[in-house]
Amino acid sequence: MAKPKKSQDMMSLLVALCKRRGIVFPSSEIYGGVGSTYDYGPYGVEMKNNIAKLWWNEMTLNHDNIVGLDSAVILHPKVWESSGHLKNFTDPMVDCKSCKARFKADDVDLRPEKSVCPRCGNRDTFTEVRQFNMMFKTNIGPVESEGSTGYFRPETAQGIYLDWKLVQETARLKLPFGIAQIGKAFRNEITPGNFIFRTREFEQMEMQFFVKPGESAKWMDYWRERRVGWLHSLGVRKEKIRWHQHPADKLAHYAREAWDIEYEFPFGWNEIEGIHDRTDFDLMAHQEGSGKDMTWFEPETKERFLPHIVETSAGLNRTMLVVLCDAYREDEQAGEKRVYLSLDPRIAPIKAAVLPLVKKDGLAELAKSLADDLRGKWQIFLDIQGSIGRRYRRMDELGTPFALTLDYQTKDDNTVTVRMRDTLAQERIGMDRVGAFLHDKLSPEA
């Protein structure tokens, strides 16, 4: 089996493939684009939805004490004051006086003898460090005023904390329990980049797990094991994943303990998911800020206390980038380079391609009939344009696990050839068995 390309150039190849095959496009491109904003094309949105569904099923269907929530994007402005985001959700920033480029202060060397702008190369040209709040501001209501200022949420977690008691009561949950959410978040990043790794608009997959005080440590261990195991279940190679623990002096203002799952991208090791012990910081903050009781009453012990929270927080866009990078393959077939995505079939945007060898002699009609029969159960693509080799290559680049080819033998014995994406092995089966074949090969979740 071919191995992934390890060159730094892989990112440019992957970006080109994503645009060429309708996976990810630059947003607003006809107007020159907006920095680090992307649109997910017809196959990218399928892939992203498949990953989200797998995460959702893992976090909710596989647990009897985790339920879902979809909270608002724009919350009451005081939420961000209580949570500490107005005060603490900042990055130190500097500008280059020469070329006006903007950088995180942590990303450049500010010592006078080492101070060189990465963009223009001029020395000792940076402004003084200043703090930059990354939340996007907006105005709530028809009149702009100081009192109408609102914010797009920089994380999905706060909506869960505000609603946790309502969720607990309506779902009749007992500690420990979790609330899962997938949704958009917005951060006015100083230096976004690396394709869809860091963007100003992104989607989070978060689960907040409410536990008794003193039990956070065992649940941190539990969720660390579960979350890295889920990534492995997607086919992500174990040697490309590692743990990073935040040192005490680098912890976020809300965290007592924090671990990152990191993946080795072509541009280096970077965080893709965090598991955090948030203690009772958030519930205490919102209790003080709102004046509302956020405590839990334990009937068995007659105790009242604020639950502690263990958080798992993953980026959907980053997880998709992990899957794309990990699945990228190149090999040589008949003297020509072949590019393909070795995707888990559950993630692949198209499960099977139906390909008549030629358009004539009734094969196209037979292929359409087969595709129509399969469609509705799985994502199926009927392709009758171009040479069969070129159609195979298109499907390979999209990560389609199976190609069903109809040829002249099909008309004689009602069989089709199934071509496997990774191995190129072929199997002849009856058309009446294709549905059962795909059912056996594809998880019901696919």
matplotlib code that plots the C-alpha trace (Angstrom):
import matplotlib.pyplot as plt

x = [0.0, 1.2, 2.5, 1.5, 3.6, 5.8, 7.1, 6.2, 4.7, 1.9, -0.2, -0.2, -1.1, -3.9, -5.3, -5.2, -7.0, -9.7, -10.4, -10.3, -12.6, -15.2, -14.1, -13.0, -13.0, -11.7, -14.6, -15.6, -12.9, -14.5, -14.0, -10.4, -11.4, -11.4, -8.4, -8.7, -12.4, -13.5, -16.6, -17.2, -18.1, -20.6, -18.2, -16.6, -19.9, -20.7, -17.3, -17.7, -21.2, -20.0, -17.3, -19.8, -22.3, -19.6, -18.6, -22.2, -23.0, -19.8, -20.7, -24.5, -25.6, -22.8, -23.6, -26.8, -25.9, -24.9, -27.5, -27.3, -27.9, -27.9, -27.5, -27.6, -24.6, -25.3, -25.6, -26.3, -23.3, -22.8, -22.1, -18.7, -18.0, -18.8, -16.9, -13.7, -13.6, -13.8, -10.8, -8.8, -9.6, -6.7, -3.5, -0.5, 0.0, 2.7, 2.8, 5.8, 6.3, 7.8, 5.4, 2.4, 2.1, 0.5, 1.9, 1.2, 3.9, 4.7, 5.4, 8.3, 11.5, 11.3, 14.8, 16.5, 19.4, 17.1, 14.1, 13.5, 10.1, 9.3, 7.4, 9.8, 13.1, 13.6, 15.2, 14.0, 10.8, 8.1, 5.6, 5.1, 3.2, -0.5, -3.4, -6.0, -9.4, -10.3, -14.1, -16.1, -18.4, -21.8, -24.8, -28.0, -31.1, -31.7, -29.8, -26.1, -25.0, -22.7, -25.5, -26.3, -22.9, -22.9, -20.5, -20.4, -19.5, -15.8, -16.7, -19.8, -19.3, -20.9, -24.3, -24.1, -23.3, -26.2, -28.7, -27.2, -29.9, -32.8, -31.2, -30.7, -34.2, -35.9, -33.7, -33.9, -30.1, -28.0, -24.4, -22.2, -23.7, -22.7, -24.1, -22.8, -22.9, -21.7, -21.8, -20.1, -17.7, -15.9, -12.4, -10.8, -7.4, -4.4, -2.6, -5.0, -3.6, -2.5, -5.7, -8.6, -6.5, -7.0, -9.8, -11.9, -15.1, -15.1, -17.1, -16.5, -17.5, -17.7, -18.9, -19.1, -19.2, -20.6, -19.1, -19.0, -16.1, -13.1, -14.0, -12.5, -9.2, -10.7, -13.0, -10.0, -8.3, -11.5, -12.1, -8.5, -8.6, -12.0, -11.1, -7.8, -9.4, -12.1, -9.4, -7.8, -11.2, -11.3, -8.1, -5.8, -2.3, -1.2, 2.3, 0.9, -0.8, 0.7, -0.3, 0.8, 0.1, -0.2, 2.4, 0.9, 2.1, 0.4, -3.0, -6.1, -7.8, -10.5, -8.4, -6.8, -5.4, -5.3, -4.2, -4.0, -4.2, -1.7, -1.4, 1.7, 0.6, 3.0, 3.5, 4.3, 2.7, -0.4, -3.5, -6.6, -8.6, -8.4, -9.4, -9.7, -10.5, -12.5, -13.3, -16.4, -15.1, -17.8, -20.8, -19.4, -18.8, -22.3, -23.9, -22.1, -22.7, -26.4, -27.4, -29.1, -28.5, -26.4, -25.8, -26.7, -28.7, -27.6, -30.7, -28.7, -26.3, -28.6, -25.6, -25.7, -22.7, -21.5, -20.5, -17.1, -16.7, -14.4, -14.5, -13.7, -13.3, -12.5, -12.5, -14.6, -12.6, -9.3, -10.5, -11.4, -7.9, -6.4, -8.5, -7.5, -3.8, -3.7, -5.6, -3.5, -1.7, 0.3, 1.3, 2.1, -0.2, 0.8, 3.5, 1.3, 1.0, -2.2, -3.5, -6.2, -7.6, -7.6, -10.6, -12.6, -15.7, -17.9, -16.2, -16.0, -18.4, -19.3, -19.7, -19.8, -19.4, -21.5, -19.5, -20.7, -17.7, -19.2, -22.3, -23.7, -25.4, -27.7, -25.0, -25.6, -29.3, -28.4, -26.0, -28.6, -31.1, -28.5, -27.6, -31.2, -31.8, -28.8, -29.5, -31.4, -29.4, -25.9, -24.3, -23.9, -22.3, -23.2, -20.4, -20.7, -18.3, -14.7, -12.6, -13.0, -9.4, -10.1, -13.3, -11.5, -9.0, -11.7, -13.3, -9.9, -9.2, -12.5, -11.8, -14.7, -14.1, -15.9, -16.4, -19.1, -18.3, -20.8, -19.4, -20.6, -20.5, -23.1, -25.6, -24.9, -25.0, -26.2, -22.9, -20.7, -17.1, -16.4, -13.1, -11.5, -10.0, -6.9, -5.8, -7.3, -8.5, -11.6, -14.5, -17.3, -20.8, -24.3, -26.2, -28.8, -26.1, -24.6, -26.9, -26.0, -22.3, -22.3, -24.4, -21.7, -18.8, -20.3, -21.2, -24.9, -23.6, -22.0]
y = [0.0, 3.5, 5.6, 9.3, 11.9, 13.3, 16.4, 19.9, 20.4, 18.0, 20.9, 22.7, 19.4, 18.8, 22.3, 22.0, 18.6, 20.0, 22.8, 20.6, 18.0, 20.3, 19.6, 23.1, 26.4, 29.8, 32.0, 35.1, 34.2, 36.3, 39.4, 38.5, 36.4, 37.0, 35.9, 32.4, 31.9, 28.8, 27.3, 23.5, 22.2, 19.4, 16.7, 18.7, 19.3, 15.5, 14.7, 17.3, 16.1, 12.5, 13.3, 15.3, 12.4, 10.0, 12.3, 12.8, 9.1, 8.4, 11.0, 10.5, 7.1, 5.3, 6.8, 6.7, 9.9, 12.3, 14.4, 17.1, 20.9, 23.5, 26.9, 30.4, 32.0, 35.4, 35.3, 38.0, 40.3, 39.7, 36.1, 37.0, 39.4, 36.6, 33.9, 36.1, 36.3, 40.1, 40.3, 37.2, 36.1, 38.1, 37.6, 39.9, 41.5, 43.5, 45.3, 45.7, 49.5, 48.9, 46.5, 46.9, 43.1, 41.9, 39.1, 37.3, 38.5, 34.9, 34.1, 36.6, 37.3, 40.7, 40.9, 43.9, 41.9, 39.2, 41.3, 40.6, 40.8, 37.5, 39.3, 42.0, 41.1, 44.5, 44.6, 46.1, 47.3, 46.0, 48.2, 47.8, 44.7, 45.4, 43.1, 42.2, 40.7, 38.0, 38.2, 39.6, 42.5, 43.1, 45.3, 43.9, 45.7, 48.5, 51.3, 51.3, 52.3, 51.3, 49.3, 47.4, 45.8, 42.0, 39.4, 36.3, 33.4, 32.4, 29.0, 26.8, 25.8, 28.8, 28.1, 24.7, 26.2, 28.6, 25.8, 22.9, 22.9, 23.0, 20.2, 18.1, 18.6, 17.9, 14.9, 13.7, 13.2, 12.3, 13.1, 12.4, 13.4, 15.3, 17.8, 17.6, 20.4, 21.0, 24.5, 27.6, 29.7, 32.9, 34.2, 37.2, 35.5, 37.7, 35.2, 32.6, 30.1, 26.6, 26.1, 25.1, 24.6, 28.1, 30.2, 33.0, 31.1, 27.4, 24.6, 23.0, 19.6, 20.0, 17.9, 19.2, 16.5, 17.4, 15.5, 15.6, 17.6, 15.3, 13.0, 15.1, 13.2, 9.8, 11.3, 13.2, 9.8, 8.2, 10.9, 11.1, 7.4, 7.6, 10.6, 9.4, 6.0, 7.7, 9.2, 5.9, 4.4, 6.8, 5.3, 8.0, 6.5, 6.2, 7.4, 10.7, 11.4, 12.5, 14.1, 17.5, 18.6, 22.3, 23.4, 25.1, 28.6, 28.2, 27.1, 29.0, 31.1, 28.5, 25.3, 23.3, 20.7, 20.6, 18.1, 18.5, 15.8, 16.8, 15.6, 15.8, 17.9, 18.7, 22.0, 20.4, 19.1, 21.1, 20.8, 19.1, 18.5, 19.5, 17.7, 20.2, 20.1, 23.3, 22.8, 24.7, 28.0, 28.4, 27.6, 29.8, 32.7, 32.5, 32.1, 35.3, 37.2, 36.3, 36.0, 32.7, 29.5, 27.1, 24.5, 20.8, 19.1, 15.5, 13.7, 10.7, 12.8, 16.0, 18.0, 21.1, 22.0, 23.3, 20.4, 20.3, 20.1, 17.9, 19.3, 17.6, 20.2, 19.3, 21.4, 19.9, 21.7, 20.6, 17.0, 17.1, 18.4, 15.6, 13.0, 14.6, 14.8, 11.2, 9.8, 11.4, 8.8, 8.7, 5.6, 4.6, 2.7, 1.7, 4.3, 7.1, 8.8, 8.1, 10.3, 9.0, 9.5, 6.4, 7.5, 5.4, 4.5, 6.1, 9.5, 9.2, 11.7, 9.1, 5.5, 4.0, 5.1, 3.5, 3.5, 2.1, 1.1, 3.0, 5.2, 3.2, -0.2, 0.3, 0.3, 3.8, 3.0, -0.1, 2.0, 4.6, 1.9, 0.5, 3.9, 4.8, 1.5, 2.2, 5.9, 6.8, 4.2, 5.6, 8.5, 7.2, 8.9, 8.0, 9.0, 8.3, 11.0, 10.4, 7.3, 4.7, 5.3, 9.0, 8.3, 5.9, 8.7, 11.2, 8.8, 7.9, 11.5, 11.9, 8.8, 6.7, 3.2, 1.2, 1.6, -0.5, -1.0, -2.3, -3.8, -6.0, -9.0, -7.3, -7.6, -11.3, -12.4, -9.4, -9.0, -6.0, -5.6, -4.1, -2.2, -1.5, 1.9, 1.2, -2.2, -2.0, -5.6, -6.5, -8.8, -9.8, -10.0, -10.1, -6.8, -8.2, -8.6, -5.1, -3.7, -6.6, -6.1, -2.4, -3.1, -5.6, -3.3, -0.1, 0.6, 1.5, 4.9, 5.4]
z = [0.0, -0.8, 2.0, 2.6, 1.0, 3.8, 2.0, 3.3, -0.1, 0.8, 2.1, -1.2, -2.9, -0.5, -0.8, -4.6, -4.4, -2.1, -4.5, -7.6, -6.2, -4.5, -0.9, 0.3, -1.6, -0.6, 0.4, -1.6, -4.1, -6.9, -4.7, -3.8, -0.8, 3.0, 4.9, 6.2, 5.5, 3.5, 2.0, 2.1, -1.3, -2.1, -1.0, 1.8, 3.5, 3.2, 4.8, 7.5, 8.3, 8.4, 11.0, 13.1, 13.0, 14.1, 17.0, 18.0, 18.0, 20.0, 22.6, 22.9, 21.5, 23.3, 26.7, 28.7, 30.6, 27.8, 26.0, 23.4, 23.2, 20.5, 22.2, 20.7, 19.0, 20.5, 24.3, 26.8, 26.9, 30.7, 30.0, 28.6, 31.5, 34.0, 32.1, 32.0, 28.3, 28.2, 30.5, 29.7, 26.1, 24.6, 22.7, 23.0, 19.6, 17.8, 14.4, 12.1, 11.6, 8.1, 6.4, 8.8, 9.2, 12.4, 14.6, 17.9, 20.2, 21.1, 17.5, 17.0, 18.9, 20.4, 21.8, 20.1, 18.8, 17.4, 16.4, 12.7, 10.9, 9.3, 6.5, 5.3, 7.0, 8.6, 12.1, 15.3, 13.8, 16.1, 18.0, 21.7, 22.8, 23.3, 24.2, 21.6, 22.5, 20.0, 20.3, 17.4, 18.4, 17.1, 18.0, 19.4, 18.3, 15.7, 17.5, 17.9, 21.4, 24.2, 25.8, 22.6, 22.2, 21.9, 20.9, 18.7, 20.9, 20.9, 22.2, 22.5, 26.1, 27.9, 26.4, 28.1, 31.5, 31.3, 30.5, 32.5, 35.2, 32.6, 30.7, 33.8, 35.0, 31.6, 30.8, 34.4, 34.7, 37.8, 38.4, 36.6, 33.3, 30.1, 27.6, 24.1, 21.4, 17.9, 16.7, 15.2, 17.1, 16.1, 17.0, 15.5, 15.2, 14.8, 12.5, 11.1, 8.6, 7.5, 5.4, 7.6, 10.7, 12.2, 10.9, 12.3, 11.8, 12.8, 14.4, 17.7, 19.0, 22.8, 25.7, 29.2, 31.8, 35.2, 38.2, 42.0, 43.5, 44.0, 41.1, 38.3, 38.1, 37.3, 34.7, 33.2, 32.7, 31.3, 28.7, 27.7, 26.9, 25.1, 23.0, 21.6, 21.0, 18.9, 16.7, 16.2, 15.3, 12.4, 11.0, 12.2, 12.6, 16.3, 15.6, 14.3, 17.6, 21.0, 24.2, 25.5, 29.1, 29.8, 32.4, 35.4, 34.4, 30.9, 32.0, 30.9, 33.6, 34.1, 34.2, 36.9, 34.5, 30.7, 28.1, 24.3, 21.7, 19.1, 15.5, 13.3, 10.4, 7.5, 9.2, 12.6, 15.7, 16.7, 18.9, 17.6, 20.8, 24.5, 27.7, 30.6, 34.3, 34.6, 38.3, 39.3, 37.8, 35.2, 37.3, 40.2, 37.8, 36.4, 39.8, 41.0, 37.7, 37.4, 41.1, 40.3, 42.1, 40.0, 42.7, 42.6, 45.4, 46.1, 47.5, 48.9, 51.0, 51.4, 50.2, 48.0, 45.9, 42.6, 40.2, 38.7, 35.0, 32.7, 29.2, 25.9, 23.1, 19.5, 16.4, 13.6, 10.9, 12.5, 12.8, 9.1, 8.3, 10.3, 8.4, 5.0, 5.9, 7.3, 4.3, 1.5, -0.6, -3.8, -5.8, -9.4, -11.6, -15.2, -15.1, -13.9, -10.6, -8.7, -5.9, -3.6, -0.1, 2.0, 4.0, 6.5, 4.4, 7.1, 6.4, 2.6, 1.0, -1.7, -0.7, -4.2, -7.8, -10.5, -13.8, -17.1, -19.2, -22.2, -22.6, -25.5, -25.9, -23.0, -20.3, -19.2, -18.7, -16.7, -14.6, -13.9, -12.8, -10.4, -9.0, -8.5, -6.6, -4.2, -3.8, -0.6, 1.4, 0.6, -1.2, -4.7, -7.7, -11.3, -13.7, -17.4, -18.7, -19.8, -20.0, -17.3, -16.1, -15.7, -13.8, -11.5, -10.7, -9.9, -7.5, -5.9, -5.2, -3.4, -1.3, -2.8, -1.4, -4.1, -7.8, -9.5, -13.2, -15.7, -18.9, -21.8, -19.5, -17.3, -20.2, -20.4, -16.8, -14.8, -12.9, -12.1, -11.2, -7.7, -7.6, -4.2, -3.8, -1.7, -3.1, -6.6, -6.1, -8.1, -7.4, -9.7, -8.1, -9.2, -9.5, -7.2, -4.5, -4.7, -2.0, 0.4, -0.4, 0.5, 3.6, 4.7, 3.9, 5.2, 8.8, 9.3, 10.4, 6.9]

ax = plt.figure().add_subplot(projection="3d")
ax.plot(x, y, z, "-o")
ax.set_aspect("equal")
plt.show()
